[in-house]
């Protein structure tokens, strides 16, 4: 690859790192082309991006983006990157789901290596914990249900009192 092309690729990666709320690093070895295509589609639909880049260029891009944590141990072997722009949890969930499916199939492939969350390095276990969180919509639904609970109980109590008064007046 020409030097100018490498410089442009590093600049592009650094910009993606700066824009992303999260980056998930995965060892993509062992997945089929169809699985990777499907993953790319799901990631794109979630407003995120999945790509493969050279480890050395990604290391340089991390430095250019101002990330101080060392990723040397994670940037070995085959590495793909899932960037989460709008929703930091989305790429973690999608990558985790595929990794879980591969683990169920007893295949020791496609593993989460770690990640970057709001500019700080996170380990694979933290990425997996993030992936297991409910989605934003689910959390909002849970919040609304908890807020509506007392109102619902008050409405039931009011209706019960009104029914009781109506039954008493009908009995007289």
C-alpha positions as CSV (number, residue, x, y, z in Angstrom):
1,X,0.0,0.0,0.0
2,X,1.4,3.4,-0.9
3,X,2.4,5.7,1.9
4,X,-0.1,8.4,1.0
5,X,-2.9,5.8,1.0
6,X,-1.8,4.7,4.5
7,X,-1.8,8.2,5.8
8,X,-5.3,8.8,4.5
9,X,-6.5,5.5,6.0
10,X,-5.0,6.4,9.4
11,X,-6.6,9.9,9.3
12,X,-10.0,8.3,8.4
13,X,-9.6,5.7,11.3
14,X,-8.6,8.5,13.7
15,X,-11.7,10.5,12.7
16,X,-14.0,7.4,13.2
17,X,-12.4,6.8,16.6
18,X,-13.0,10.5,17.6
19,X,-16.7,10.3,16.4
20,X,-17.5,6.9,17.9
21,X,-19.0,6.6,21.4
22,X,-17.7,3.0,21.4
23,X,-15.5,0.7,19.4
24,X,-15.6,-3.1,19.8
25,X,-12.5,-5.1,18.8
26,X,-13.2,-8.6,17.7
27,X,-11.2,-11.5,16.4
28,X,-13.2,-12.3,13.3
29,X,-11.3,-15.4,12.3
30,X,-13.6,-18.3,11.4
31,X,-16.8,-16.6,10.4
32,X,-18.1,-17.1,6.9
33,X,-18.5,-14.4,4.3
34,X,-22.3,-14.7,4.6
35,X,-22.1,-14.2,8.4
36,X,-19.9,-11.2,8.0
37,X,-22.1,-9.7,5.4
38,X,-25.2,-10.2,7.6
39,X,-23.3,-8.7,10.6
40,X,-22.3,-5.6,8.5
41,X,-25.9,-5.2,7.4
42,X,-27.2,-5.3,11.0
43,X,-24.5,-3.0,12.3
44,X,-25.3,-0.5,9.5
45,X,-29.0,-0.7,10.3
46,X,-28.2,0.1,13.9
47,X,-26.4,3.3,12.9
48,X,-22.9,1.8,13.5
49,X,-20.1,0.6,11.3
50,X,-18.1,-2.6,11.0
51,X,-14.8,-2.7,9.2
52,X,-11.4,-4.5,9.1
53,X,-8.2,-2.5,9.2
54,X,-4.6,-3.3,9.8
55,X,-3.6,-3.4,13.4
56,X,-0.6,-1.2,13.0
57,X,-2.6,1.5,11.3
58,X,-5.3,1.3,14.0
59,X,-2.6,1.8,16.7
60,X,-1.4,4.9,14.9
61,X,-4.9,6.1,14.5
62,X,-5.6,5.6,18.3
63,X,-2.6,7.9,19.1
64,X,-3.8,10.5,16.5
65,X,-7.2,10.4,18.1
66,X,-5.7,11.1,21.5
67,X,-6.4,7.7,23.1
68,X,-3.7,7.2,25.8
69,X,-4.6,3.6,26.8
70,X,-2.4,0.9,25.2
71,X,-4.1,-1.6,22.9
72,X,-1.0,-3.5,21.9
73,X,-2.2,-6.8,23.4
74,X,-5.5,-6.6,21.7
75,X,-4.2,-5.6,18.3
76,X,-2.6,-9.0,17.4
77,X,-3.9,-11.5,14.9
78,X,-7.1,-10.8,12.9
79,X,-9.0,-7.8,14.2
80,X,-12.2,-6.2,13.1
81,X,-13.7,-3.0,14.5
82,X,-17.3,-2.1,15.2
83,X,-17.9,1.6,15.7
84,X,-20.9,2.8,17.6
85,X,-21.8,6.4,16.8
86,X,-25.4,7.1,18.0
87,X,-25.8,4.2,20.4
88,X,-22.7,2.9,22.2
89,X,-24.4,-0.3,23.1
90,X,-25.5,-1.4,19.6
91,X,-22.2,-2.7,18.2
92,X,-21.5,-4.5,21.4
93,X,-24.9,-6.3,21.3
94,X,-24.6,-7.3,17.6
95,X,-21.1,-8.6,17.9
96,X,-21.9,-10.4,21.2
97,X,-24.9,-12.1,19.6
98,X,-22.8,-13.5,16.8
99,X,-20.0,-14.5,19.2
100,X,-22.7,-16.3,21.4
101,X,-24.1,-18.1,18.4
102,X,-20.6,-19.3,17.5
103,X,-20.0,-20.5,21.1
104,X,-23.2,-22.4,21.0
105,X,-22.1,-24.1,17.8
106,X,-19.0,-25.2,19.8
107,X,-16.7,-23.2,17.5
108,X,-13.9,-21.4,19.1
109,X,-14.0,-18.5,16.7
110,X,-15.2,-14.9,16.5
111,X,-14.3,-13.6,20.0
112,X,-14.6,-10.2,21.5
113,X,-11.1,-8.9,22.3
114,X,-12.1,-5.7,24.1
115,X,-13.1,-2.2,23.2
116,X,-13.1,1.5,23.6
117,X,-15.9,3.3,25.5
118,X,-16.0,7.1,25.6
119,X,-12.3,7.2,25.0
120,X,-11.3,4.6,27.6
121,X,-10.2,1.0,27.1
122,X,-12.5,-1.7,28.3
123,X,-11.9,-5.4,28.6
124,X,-13.9,-8.1,26.8
125,X,-15.9,-8.9,29.9
126,X,-17.0,-5.3,30.2
127,X,-18.1,-5.2,26.5
128,X,-20.1,-8.4,27.1
129,X,-21.7,-6.8,30.2
130,X,-22.6,-3.8,28.1
131,X,-24.1,-6.0,25.4
132,X,-26.3,-7.7,28.0
133,X,-27.9,-4.4,29.1
134,X,-31.5,-3.8,27.9
135,X,-31.8,-1.6,24.9
136,X,-32.6,2.1,25.2
137,X,-36.2,1.5,24.2
138,X,-36.5,-1.3,26.7
139,X,-35.1,0.9,29.5
140,X,-37.5,3.7,28.6
141,X,-40.4,1.3,28.6
142,X,-39.4,0.0,32.1
143,X,-39.1,3.6,33.4
144,X,-42.5,4.5,32.0
145,X,-44.1,1.4,33.5
146,X,-42.6,2.2,36.9
147,X,-43.9,5.8,36.7
148,X,-47.4,4.7,35.6
149,X,-47.7,2.1,38.3
150,X,-48.8,4.4,41.1
151,X,-51.1,6.4,38.8
152,X,-52.7,3.1,37.7
153,X,-53.2,2.0,41.3
154,X,-54.8,5.4,42.1
155,X,-57.2,5.0,39.2
156,X,-58.2,1.5,40.3
157,X,-58.8,2.8,43.8
158,X,-60.9,5.7,42.6
159,X,-63.0,3.4,40.4
160,X,-63.4,1.0,43.3
161,X,-64.6,3.8,45.6
162,X,-67.0,5.0,43.0
163,X,-68.4,1.5,42.4
164,X,-68.8,1.0,46.2
165,X,-70.7,4.4,46.5
166,X,-72.8,3.4,43.6
167,X,-73.6,0.0,45.0
168,X,-74.5,1.6,48.4
169,X,-76.8,4.2,46.8
170,X,-78.5,1.5,44.7
171,X,-79.0,-0.6,47.9
172,X,-80.9,2.3,49.6
